[in-house]
Amino acid sequence: MTDPIAAQETEESLVTRAIGGDKSAFTRLYDVHYDRVYRHVLYRVPSSEDAVDLTQLVFLQAWRAIGRYQLTGTPFIAWLFTIAHNLVMSFYRRARITAPLDEDTREDRSDSDPEQSAEVRFNQERVRAAITQLRPEHQQVITMRFLENLAHRDIADVLGKSEGAIRVIQHRALGELKRIMEREER
C-alpha cells in the first residue's frame, strides 16, 4: 500500500521540477494522470477519438503553461481537470452540440457470475441514462464527485465556484437523479 503523504510529496516534487522545465518530471506527471484525465474527458464527448485528441491537448496546454503553475495545496489533477473542462467547453462551442454521457467507458469485466454481471451492467446503464437527463452542471458535479472521486474543494476549483455551491449543486443533482430513477421505475 502506498503512503499517501509520500505519494503527495512525490507529486509535489515532480510538479516543482516540471515548473523548472524538467521534461522527465512532466512526463511522469503525464503517465500518472493520463487515465483520469482521459476518463474525465470521455464522459463529456461523443467518441473515444475525440477524448484522446482532447486529452492530448490538455497535456500540451499544461506543458506550455507549467511555468506559470503555482503550488497552492490543490491537487495537480484539479488543474488538469480545469484545462480539460475549458477544452471540452470549447469543443462543444465549436460543434454546437450538447455533452452526452451515453457512451459506456468502463472496461468489460467478466465476472464468474454472468447473471450478476448482467444485473450490474443494467443498473449502471440505468444510472448513466438518468445522469444524461440532468442539467450539464449537475452532470459535471455528479461525475466528478462519484466517478472521479474528487473532493468538493477540488470540484469547486475546477468549476470556479465555492465549495458550498458545489455541495448545493450535488444535493440538488442527487435529488433530481432520485426523482428521475423513481419515475422510470413506475
N, C-alpha and C positions, 0 to 999 in steps of 0.2 A: 504494500500500500504506500502511495506517495505522500509525503508530508506536505500539506497544503502551504505551509509557510515557506518551506524550501522551494516548492514549485513557484510560488509568488515571487520570491527573491530571484529565482532563475529568470522568470519572465521580465521582471523589472530590470535585471542586469542586461538581458537581451535587448529590451527597448532602449535602454541607455546607450548601449553600444550601437544600435541601429540609428539612433538620433545623431550619433557621431559619424555616421556614414559607413558603418561596418555591414557590408553586404551579406556576410555569412550569418550575422545575428538576425538580419531581416529575413533571410531565407529560412532560418529556424522558426521565426515567428509565423511565417507563411505556412510551413509544414504543420505547426501546432494548431493553427486556426483555420486552415483552408476548409476542412469539412464542415465546421459550424457555420462559416460564412456562406458556403455553398448551400447548405440546407436552409439557411435564413432566406436567401435569395430564391431558391427553388420553390418555396411555399408561396412566393409572390408573383412569379412569372409563368407564362403558359407552357414553356418547354424546358427540358434539361439543357438544350443547346444554348438558349438564352441565359439560363442560370450560369453555365460555365463561362460564357462571354462576360457577363456582368461581374462574376466573382473575380475573374482575371482583372477587370477594370478596377475593382475595389482595391486589389493589392497594388496595382500600378499607381493609382492615385495615392494610396497610403505611402508607397515608396517615395513618390515625388514630394509629399508633404511631411514626411517623417522628421525632417529637420526642424519643423515648427511645432511638432507634437510636444506637449508638456505633461510631465508626470504629475497627476493630481490625486492619485489614490483610486481613481476609477479604473476598472479593468480595461486593458488594451482592447479586448474584444468589443467593448461598448463603442470605442472609437471606430473600429472596423464596421460595426453594425450601423453607425451613423452614416458612414460613407456609403454603405450598401443601401440604406434607406433612401438617401438622396439619389443614387443612381437608378434605383427601381422607380422612384417617382418621375425622374427624367425619362426613363424608358416608356412609361405609360403616357406621359405628356406628349411625347413624340408619336406614339402609336394611337393615342386617343382611345384607349380601351381600359377596362377595369381589371383589377388584380384578381385572378381566380385562385382558389385553393383546392381545385378538384383533382389535381394530379397526385397520385399516391407516390410519396417519396421514400417510403420505408422499404427496407430490404425485405424480400420474400423469405421469411424464416420458416423452414419446415420443422414443425414440432412432431413429436411422436404421436400425438392425438389429432388426427385430421379434423374431427368434429369440433374440438376446442379451437383449433386454428381458424376454422371457418367462422365460428362464432365471434372470435376476437376481431377478425378481419371485417365482419359485418358491422360490429359495434364501432370500429374505427371509421368505417365509411359513413355510418350514421352521424357520428360526431363531426367528421370532415364536412359532410353536406350541410349540417346545421351551422358550422362556423362560416361557411360561404354565404350564409344569409345575413350575417352580422354586418354592420357598417364597417368600412375599411379600418377605421381607427380601432374599433373593438377587435377586429380580426388580428391586427398587429399586436395589441396588448396580450390577447389570449395566446397567440403563437409564441411570442417572445417569453411570456411567463411560464407556460406549461409545456411547450415543445422544446424551447431552447434553454429553459431553466435559468433565465436571467432574474436578478433581484429587481425589486421595484425601483430602486435608486438607479440602476443601470438602464432600465427601460426609460425612465424619466430623462436621463442624459441623452439617450438615442433619439427620443421624440421631442426633446426640447420642452418638456413640461415638468411640473413639480411632482415629487413623489406622491403627495396626497392626491393630485389629479389622476395619476396612474392607478392608484388604489380605487378611486371612484369609478374610473372607466372600467377597470377589471370587474368590480362589483356589478355594475350595470350590464356589462357584457355577459357575465355568468348568469345573471337573472334572465336576460333575453335568450341566452342559449338554452336554459332550462325550459322557458316557455315554448321555444321552437320545438324542442325534442318532445315535450309533453303533447303538443298539438299534433305532431306526427304519429304519436302512439295511438291516438284515437281512431 
